[in-house]
Amino acid sequence: MTDQKNSSEVKLNRVLSLSDLIIYGIILIQPVAALPLFGHANNISKGHAVTAILIAMVAMIFTAFSYGRMANKYPAAGSAYTYVGNGIHPYVGFIAGWSMFMDYLFIPILCVIFTSITANHLLPFIPYPFWILFFVVGFTILNLVGIKVAAKANWIMMIVMSVVVFYFMAATIRYICIQNGWGGLFSTVPFYNSGTFSLGAIGSATALASLTYIGFDGLTILSEEVKNPRRNVLIAAVITCLITGIWSGAQIYLAQLSWPDWASFTRGVTDEAVRTNALDTAIMAVSNRVGGYVLDVSLTIILLIGSVGSGVTGQIGASRLLYAMGRDNVIPKRFFGHLDKVYHGPNYNVILVGFLALLGAILLNYEECARLINFGAFIAFMGVNIASIREYYFKSADKSTRSFLVNFLPPAIGFLICLVIWLNLPAKTFIIGGSWLIAGIIYLGIHTKGFKENTDIIDFS
């Protein structure tokens, strides 16, 4: 135990500045995160995708405040599982972790679906099912041989993505100005269109658009390596969400002005598969309109490469999580705690996650998978907000430091907005996600012998 502690002290140096942490958060989310959602969010919100993204941003900013505060309280944990477990109750923490576990499993599925969509857009003569199999097998083989993604590669990807997005935004501005003059760049219609405005539709779209911000909480795991963590982790989490919201909102705003007839993507389409594909590739249609074939292909390739990177790391993340649980015998150690003798990786888990990704990509579409990820994420977000309230407002030993405006109101607002967004997810999402939660509660009951014993402490980050 002492050796492990000394080893940790040697490795974890406080070298990261506030700007380093913000850049890391933006890399985690990716500069193109909102673009794949354009067609679906626009269709669901009836032309108010920007509004949905900005509402989601408000929820994420308040939630980021709670994450930052809990990271200060528990700097070594770095996960909603531990924050909720310590701030509320270990059993509730387990449920938050179980919800995150669902996210880990569905992220590779989402990436397989989107890489297959974009590859099929580039090479339509090759059928979509082939691409699903191709990417599942590809991700699995790469992870079985122990691929490593360097930090420099992340920086290069972020720069390339940013260049292409700037190119896309410049092309949309040029197109709008040619069509409607400089005045065409300024419009309130993407934010509010009286003819189609619906709170219910915007609520449903916000529940999907929140996927734009998934991953911001990952920067809290670096709290032990940050200069002045009590200040910088909280500020970085909030600023990351703010920058992401403004940046993503600007992209979608310009895309909406370039293609104001949002209903045209699916007008007259009766076949559900064709309709879904039209919404999946809507942003590519916009890029083709404003920048021609070159921009269409450039943006598609960037989205493809970004999703491949996320898919590979998502699969290995899910397999490592299963390994951690198996190693600690929370789940059967013989299978989940097994390591390959050649590459020293959890090869059984990699293959299992690959199989689940194949099954999920066949059974689900992009929108359904995205909603399931948000289902699990928002349970964790709500849990962290409540944990922050309890930790800093109700459990504080010094009553003089209990500030309603600082310690209660921000996380309470974050919780309420997250709750409203979560409740706007469709029934199918609740059926699948709810079944997963029930399975987790049953497993917890069995593992704790009828909720009589403590749960094992697993670091879900």
N, C-alpha and C positions, 0 to 999 in steps of 0.2 A: 504493500500500500504506500509506503514511504517512497519507494523507488518511482512509482507511478506519479506521485505528487511532484517529486523533484524533476522528473522528465517533463511534466506539464509546465512547470515554472520556467524551464529552459526554453521550451518551444514557443510559449505564448508571450510575446513582447508587445508592449503598447506602442505600435509604430504607425497605426492608421489614423490619418487626419479626418476631419469632417468631410472634406471634398472626396477623399478616397472612398469613404463609406457611401456617399451619395452615388458616385460613379458605379460602385459595386451593385447598389440597389437597382440602378437603371439597367445594368447589364443583365441582372436576374430577370427583370420584367421584359426586356427587349424593346427597342425603339419601334418595332413594327407590330406590337402586341394587339393593337386595336383593328388593324386592317382586315384580318380574316373575318372579323365579326361584322363588317360593314353591311353586307347584304341582309343577314338575319336580324341584326339590331334595328336596321332601318325598316324592314318589313314588319317586325313585331310592334315597333313604336309608331308606325304610320308616319315615317319621315322625321322622327325626333331622336335619332341616334346620338347626336351631340348632347342633347339634354340628358339622356340616359347615362352617358359617360360622365358628365359633370356631377350628376346626383350620386353616382357610385363613388366619385372622387371625394365628395364630402364625407360619405360613410367611411372611406378608407383613411382619410386624414384623422378623423376622431379615433378610429381603431388603431392607427399607427401611434397616436399619442399613448394609448393604453399599452401597446406592445413595448414602446420605449421605456415607459415607467416600470413595467414588469421585468424588462431586461436589466434595468438598473438594480432591481431588488434581487433577481436571481441571474447574475451575469454568466454563470457557467452552464445554464440549462439550454437556452436558445430554442425553446419550442413551446407551442400553446399547451401541449400535454403537461409540461412541468409547471407553467404559469398557472393554469387552471387547477392542477392538482394541489399546488401549494396555496393558491389564493382562495379556493372554494373547498374542495374535498378530493382526495385521491381517486375516488370512484368517478367523479365528474371529470377529472383530468383524464382518466382512461377513456371515457366516451369522447372527449375532445381529440385525444390521440387516435382513437379508432376512426373518427371522422377524417382526420388527416391521412390516415392509412388508406382510406378510400381514394383520396386525392392522388396519393402516390401511385396507386394502381391504375387510375383512369388517365393520368397525364400521358403515359406511353400510348394508351389507346387513342387519345385525342391526336397525338403527333402522327401515329400511323395513318389515321383517317385523313388528316390534312396534307401530309406528304403525298399520299395516294391521289388526293384531289388535284394538287398542284402538278404532280407528274403527269397525270392524265390530261390536264389542261395543256401542258407542253407537248405531249405525245399522245393525242387522242386516239390514234389508231391502235394503241395498246390498251386492252380493257382494264377497267378500274380494279376488278378482283385480283388481277395479276399483280398490280402495284401493292395491294394490301399484303399479299404473300411475300413479295419481294422485300418490302421494308421491314416486315416482322422478322424474316430470316436474316436480313442484313443487320438490323439492330442487335439481334440475338448473337450472331457470330462475332460482331465487333466487341460485344461485352464479354463473351466467353473467352476471348484471347486477351482480355485485360486492357482495353484501350484506355488511354489517359488523355484528357482534354486539358491543355495547358492554359494558364491565365492569359498568356499572350494571344492565344487563339481567340479568346473571348473579346479582347480589346480589338483585334483586327476585325472580327465579325461585327462588333458594335460600330466601328468606323465605316465599314462597307455598307451596313444597313442604313446608317444615318445619311450617307452620301446618296443612296438610292431613294430614300424617303424625301430628302431635300429636292432631288431631281423630280420626284413625283409631285411634290407641293408646288415647285416652280412651274411645272407643266400645267397643273390645274389653274394656277393664277393666270398664266398666259392664255389658256383656253377661255376662262371666264371673261377676261378683259377683251378678247377678240369678239366674244359673243355679246357681251353686255356693257363693255366699257369698264373703267375703273370703279364706277359706282356699283357694278355687279358683285364686287368683292364684299360688300356690306349688306347684310340681310338678316332679319330676325326670324325668317321662315324656318331655318334648321333648328332654332330653339323653340319657336312657338308658331304653329300654323292652326289658326282658329277652326279651319275646316276639318282637320283630322285629329285635333288634340284630344287625348283621352288619358286620364290618370292611370286607369287600369292597364292600358297598352304600354305606357311609359314605365310603369312599375314592373311589368313582365320583361320589357327590354332591358331595364336596369339590372334585373336579376341575371341576365345573360352578359351584359356589357361589363359587369364587375370582373369578368375573367381577365380583362385588360390589366388589372392590378395584382393578380395572383402571383405571389413570389416575393412581394416587397418585404414580408416578414422574415425572409431568409437572411437579411442583413443583421438581425438581432443576434445571430449565432456568433458574430465576430466581436461581441461586446467586451470580451476579455483581452482583445488585441487593439482596442481603440483608445486613443488619447482622450482623457476626460470623458469617460463613457457615460456618466450620469447626465451630461449635457448633450454630447454628440450623437448618441444612439437615437434618442428621442427626436432631435432636430433632423437627423438624416432620414429617419423613417417618414416623418411628415413631409419634408421637402421632396423626397423621392416620389411620394404619392401626388404631390402638387405638380411637380414637373411632368410626371406621366400623364396626369389628367389634362393639363394645358396642351402638351405636345400631341397627345392622342386626339383630343378634341379638335385641335387645329386641322389635323389630317382629315378627320371625318367631316368637318365643316366644309372644307374645300371640295372634298369628294361629293358631298350632297349638292353643293352649288353647281358642280360640273354635271351632275346627273339628277336634276330636281324631281324628275318623274320616277320616284322610288318604286311605284307600283308596276312599272313597265317590265321589271325583271321577271315577274311571274304572271303578268296579265295574259289570260287566255290559255294558260298551261293547266292541264288537268291531271297529267301524270305526276304522281308524287315524287318519284325519283328525279325526273327532269326538273321539277320545281325546286327541289332541294339543291341540285347541282347548280342551278342558276343563281341561287342565293349564296352558295359556297364560293362561286367564282365572280361575284358581282364586282368586287374591287378590281379584279383583272380587266373586266369590261370597261370600268372607268378609266383605268390606266391606258387601255388601248384607245379610248376616245380622245384623251387629252395628249397622249404622247406617242401614239401609234404602236407598231409592232415591237420596236426596240424597248420602249418603256414597259410594255406588257410583259415581254420575256424577262427583262431585267428584274422587275418586281416579283414575278413568279419564281425566278431562280433564287432570289434573296429569301422569299418566304419559305421556299423549299429547303434551302440550306439551314435556315434558322430552325425550322421544325425538325430537321434531321438531327441537329445538335441537341435540341430539347428532348427528342425521342430517345436518343442514345443515353443521355444523362438521366432522363426520367426512368428508363428501364433499370439502369444500374442502381439508381437511388432506391427504387422499390425493392430490388433484390437485396440490397445492403440492409434495408430496414427489416426485411424478413429474416435475414441472417442475424441481426442484432437480437431479435425476439427469440429466434431459435437457439442462439448461443446462451441466452439467459434462461432457456427452457420455459419460456412463456408459451411457446408453441413447440411441437415435437422437434427435439434437437437433432435426431438422427438424420432427418431430411433437411430442415431449414437451417441447421447449424453446420451443414457440410461445406467443406472447402475443397476445390479442385487441387490435386497434388502438383500439377504442372504450372498453372497460372495463378494459383492461390486466390481464386475468386469463388463466390457462392454459385457454382454452375447450375445446381439443381434449381435454385431460385430464379436465375436468369432465364432458364428454359420455361419454367412455370409462368413467369411474367410475360414471356414472349407468347406462350399459348393463350393466356388470358387476353393479351393485346389483339391477337388474331381473332379470337371469339368475339371480343367487344367491337372490333372494327367491322365485323360482318353483321352484327346485330343492331348496332347503333349508328346514328349519323352524327355529324359534327356538332350540331346544335344540342342534341340530347346529351352527348358526352360532356360538352362544356357546362351544361346546367348541372350535371351530376358532380362535377368538380366544384362548382360554386356551392352546391348543397352542403358538401363536407366542409368546405373552407369557411362558410358563414357560421356554421355551428361553432367552429374553433374561434372565429372572430368575436362572436357574441360571448363565448365563455371567457375570453381574455378581457373584454370590457367589464364584465361582471366581477372577475377576479381583481381587476384594478380598483374598482369601487370598494370592494370588501377589504382589500389590502391597505389602501391609502386613506379610506374615509371611515370605515367601521372598526378596523383592527388597530388603527394608529393609537399607540400608547399615550402620546401627547395630544390631548384634545385641542390645544391651542393651534396645532398645525392642521387641523381638519378644515380645510377650505372648501366650501360648497362649490365655488366657481372653478376651482382647480382640480380638486380630488373627486368630486361627484358628477358635476354637470357634463364635462367633455366625454367621459366614458359612457355616461347614461345616454347622451345623444347618439354616440356611436352605436351603442347596443340597440336603441330604438330604430335607427335607420337601417341597420343590418337586419333586424327582425322583420321590418316591412319588406325589404328586398327579398329576404329568404322566403317569406310567406307568399310572394308573387311568383315563385317557381311553379311550374305546372304539376298537375296531379301525378303524371307518370314518373316525374322526378322524385316526388315524395314517396311513391310506392316502392321504387327501386332503392332510393336512399334510406327510406324508413325501414325497409327489410334488412338493409345492412346494419342499421342502428340496433334493431331488435336482436339480430345475430350477435352483435357486440355485447349487448346487455346480458344475453343468455350465456355467452362465453365468460363474461366477467363473473356472473353468478356461480358458474361451475368452477372457475379457477380460484375463486375466493371461498369455496365451500359454503355457498348460500349467503354471500356478502358478510362473512364472519372474519375473514382474514384480509390483511393488507394486500394491495397489488404490488407487483414487481416494478421497480423504477427503470423505465426504458427511456433512453434519450432518442426521441423521434426525429430530432434534427439530423 
